[in-house]
Amino acid sequence: MSAPGGGGDEWQRAGLLADPAEVRAILIASARARLAITYSEMLGLLGHQFTRPKMRALCAVLGHVDDEAAARGEPELAVLVVRQSDGLPGQGWWVGGAKAHDYAGLWEGPRAAKLIMRLHGQAFDFWADSAAPV
C-alpha cells in the first residue's frame, strides 16, 4: 500500500489500526487454509489485545481490504473475520455486507450462517486455486 519511497506508513497517517496489506496477507492465509479467524485472533496477530474499540478500528481496516479486493475482482475477505461466540461476522460487516448480497434477514441464526458459509466457500475456493499475489 505504500508508494515508492513512502516509508510504508500511510496506514498510520490515515489513522488505521493496522496495515491493510498485513491484514490482507493474514486473511489470504486463512482462506488458503479454509479457516475463518476470530476478531480476537486477528487482533492478537496484529499485536493488540481484544477490546471493543480495537475491534471497531479493525473493521475500518477490513473495509479497506475489501475495497481493494473488489477493485482486483477478488472475493471479499472481511467476511472471514468472525465472532468467537457464533462464527459469524459482527455488526460492522452486516451493515454493508448483507446489503451487497441482497440479504435482509437477521444477523444470526441459520439463514445468516448459510450466507456466511457460501461467502466463506467463495473466498476459500478462490484462494486455494489462485496464484494471485498476496
GUBAPA-704138 format. One record per residue (C-alpha): residue number from 1; residue in three letters; x, y, z. Coordinates in Angstrom, 1 decimal. Example, Ala and Ser with C-alpha at 12.3 -4.5 7.8 and 13.67 -1.06 7.14 Angstrom:
BEGIN
[node 1, ALA, [12.3, -4.5, 7.8]]
[node 2, SER, [13.7, -1.1, 7.1]]
***
This chain:
BEGIN
[node 1, MET, [0.0, 0.0, 0.0]]
[node 2, SER, [3.0, 2.3, 0.2]]
[node 3, ALA, [4.2, 4.4, -2.6]]
[node 4, PRO, [7.8, 4.0, -3.6]]
[node 5, GLY, [9.9, 5.8, -1.1]]
[node 6, GLY, [6.9, 6.5, 1.0]]
[node 7, GLY, [8.1, 4.6, 4.0]]
[node 8, GLY, [5.1, 2.3, 4.2]]
[node 9, ASP, [3.3, 4.0, 7.0]]
[node 10, GLU, [0.5, 5.7, 5.1]]
[node 11, TRP, [-1.9, 3.5, 7.0]]
[node 12, GLN, [-0.7, 5.1, 10.3]]
[node 13, ARG, [-1.1, 8.6, 8.9]]
[node 14, ALA, [-4.6, 7.6, 7.8]]
[node 15, GLY, [-5.4, 6.7, 11.4]]
[node 16, LEU, [-5.8, 3.0, 10.8]]
[node 17, LEU, [-5.2, 0.3, 13.4]]
[node 18, ALA, [-3.0, -1.8, 11.1]]
[node 19, ASP, [-1.5, -2.0, 7.7]]
[node 20, PRO, [-4.2, -3.2, 5.3]]
[node 21, ALA, [-1.6, -5.2, 3.4]]
[node 22, GLU, [-0.7, -7.1, 6.5]]
[node 23, VAL, [-4.4, -7.8, 7.3]]
[node 24, ARG, [-4.9, -8.9, 3.7]]
[node 25, ALA, [-2.0, -11.4, 4.0]]
[node 26, ILE, [-3.4, -12.8, 7.2]]
[node 27, LEU, [-6.8, -13.2, 5.6]]
[node 28, ILE, [-5.5, -14.8, 2.4]]
[node 29, ALA, [-3.5, -17.3, 4.6]]
[node 30, SER, [-6.7, -18.1, 6.5]]
[node 31, ALA, [-8.7, -18.5, 3.2]]
[node 32, ARG, [-6.0, -20.8, 1.8]]
[node 33, ALA, [-6.2, -22.9, 5.0]]
[node 34, ARG, [-10.0, -22.8, 4.6]]
[node 35, LEU, [-10.4, -21.3, 8.1]]
[node 36, ALA, [-12.3, -18.3, 9.4]]
[node 37, ILE, [-10.5, -16.2, 12.0]]
[node 38, THR, [-12.0, -14.5, 15.1]]
[node 39, TYR, [-11.7, -10.9, 15.9]]
[node 40, SER, [-9.6, -11.7, 18.9]]
[node 41, GLU, [-7.2, -13.9, 16.9]]
[node 42, MET, [-6.8, -11.3, 14.2]]
[node 43, LEU, [-6.1, -8.5, 16.8]]
[node 44, GLY, [-3.6, -10.8, 18.6]]
[node 45, LEU, [-1.8, -11.4, 15.3]]
[node 46, LEU, [-1.6, -7.7, 14.9]]
[node 47, GLY, [-0.2, -7.2, 18.4]]
[node 48, HIS, [-3.3, -6.0, 20.1]]
[node 49, GLN, [-5.4, -7.2, 23.0]]
[node 50, PHE, [-9.1, -7.6, 22.2]]
[node 51, THR, [-11.2, -4.7, 23.1]]
[node 52, ARG, [-14.4, -3.4, 21.5]]
[node 53, PRO, [-12.8, -0.2, 20.4]]
[node 54, LYS, [-9.9, -2.2, 18.8]]
[node 55, MET, [-12.4, -4.4, 17.1]]
[node 56, ARG, [-14.2, -1.4, 15.7]]
[node 57, ALA, [-10.9, 0.0, 14.5]]
[node 58, LEU, [-10.1, -3.3, 12.9]]
[node 59, CYS, [-13.4, -3.1, 11.0]]
[node 60, ALA, [-12.2, 0.1, 9.3]]
[node 61, VAL, [-9.1, -1.7, 8.1]]
[node 62, LEU, [-11.2, -4.6, 6.9]]
[node 63, GLY, [-13.2, -2.2, 4.8]]
[node 64, HIS, [-10.1, -1.1, 3.1]]
[node 65, VAL, [-9.1, -4.7, 2.4]]
[node 66, ASP, [-12.4, -5.5, 0.8]]
[node 67, ASP, [-12.4, -2.3, -1.3]]
[node 68, GLU, [-9.0, -3.3, -2.7]]
[node 69, ALA, [-10.2, -6.9, -3.2]]
[node 70, ALA, [-13.3, -5.7, -5.2]]
[node 71, ALA, [-11.1, -3.5, -7.3]]
[node 72, ARG, [-9.0, -6.6, -8.2]]
[node 73, GLY, [-12.0, -8.7, -8.9]]
[node 74, GLU, [-11.4, -10.9, -5.9]]
[node 75, PRO, [-14.0, -12.2, -3.4]]
[node 76, GLU, [-14.3, -10.3, -0.1]]
[node 77, LEU, [-12.1, -11.2, 2.7]]
[node 78, ALA, [-13.5, -9.3, 5.7]]
[node 79, VAL, [-16.3, -11.9, 6.0]]
[node 80, LEU, [-13.7, -14.4, 7.2]]
[node 81, VAL, [-13.4, -12.4, 10.5]]
[node 82, VAL, [-16.0, -13.7, 12.8]]
[node 83, ARG, [-17.3, -13.6, 16.4]]
[node 84, GLN, [-15.9, -16.4, 18.6]]
[node 85, SER, [-19.4, -16.9, 20.0]]
[node 86, ASP, [-21.2, -18.0, 16.8]]
[node 87, GLY, [-18.7, -18.0, 13.9]]
[node 88, LEU, [-20.5, -15.1, 12.1]]
[node 89, PRO, [-19.2, -11.6, 11.3]]
[node 90, GLY, [-20.1, -8.7, 13.6]]
[node 91, GLN, [-22.5, -5.9, 13.1]]
[node 92, GLY, [-20.0, -3.8, 11.1]]
[node 93, TRP, [-19.9, -6.4, 8.3]]
[node 94, TRP, [-23.7, -6.9, 8.3]]
[node 95, VAL, [-24.4, -3.3, 7.8]]
[node 96, GLY, [-22.7, -3.2, 4.4]]
[node 97, GLY, [-22.1, -6.8, 3.6]]
[node 98, ALA, [-25.6, -8.0, 3.9]]
[node 99, LYS, [-26.9, -5.3, 1.5]]
[node 100, ALA, [-24.2, -6.2, -1.0]]
[node 101, HIS, [-25.7, -9.7, -1.1]]
[node 102, ASP, [-29.3, -8.6, -1.1]]
[node 103, TYR, [-29.7, -10.2, 2.3]]
[node 104, ALA, [-32.3, -8.6, 4.6]]
[node 105, GLY, [-32.6, -11.2, 7.3]]
[node 106, LEU, [-31.4, -11.5, 10.9]]
[node 107, TRP, [-27.7, -11.2, 11.5]]
[node 108, GLU, [-27.6, -14.5, 13.3]]
[node 109, GLY, [-29.3, -17.9, 13.0]]
[node 110, PRO, [-29.5, -20.5, 10.2]]
[node 111, ARG, [-30.2, -18.1, 7.3]]
[node 112, ALA, [-27.3, -15.8, 8.3]]
[node 113, ALA, [-25.0, -18.8, 8.7]]
[node 114, LYS, [-26.0, -20.1, 5.2]]
[node 115, LEU, [-25.0, -16.8, 3.6]]
[node 116, ILE, [-21.7, -16.7, 5.5]]
[node 117, MET, [-20.8, -20.3, 4.7]]
[node 118, ARG, [-21.4, -19.5, 1.0]]
[node 119, LEU, [-19.2, -16.4, 1.1]]
[node 120, HIS, [-16.5, -18.3, 3.1]]
[node 121, GLY, [-16.6, -21.0, 0.4]]
[node 122, GLN, [-16.1, -18.4, -2.4]]
[node 123, ALA, [-13.0, -17.0, -0.6]]
[node 124, PHE, [-11.7, -20.4, 0.3]]
[node 125, ASP, [-12.1, -21.7, -3.3]]
[node 126, PHE, [-10.7, -18.6, -4.9]]
[node 127, TRP, [-7.5, -18.5, -2.8]]
[node 128, ALA, [-7.0, -22.3, -2.8]]
[node 129, ASP, [-6.9, -22.2, -6.6]]
[node 130, SER, [-5.3, -18.8, -7.1]]
[node 131, ALA, [-1.8, -17.9, -7.9]]
[node 132, ALA, [-2.7, -14.2, -7.3]]
[node 133, PRO, [-0.2, -12.4, -5.2]]
[node 134, VAL, [-0.8, -11.7, -1.6]]
***
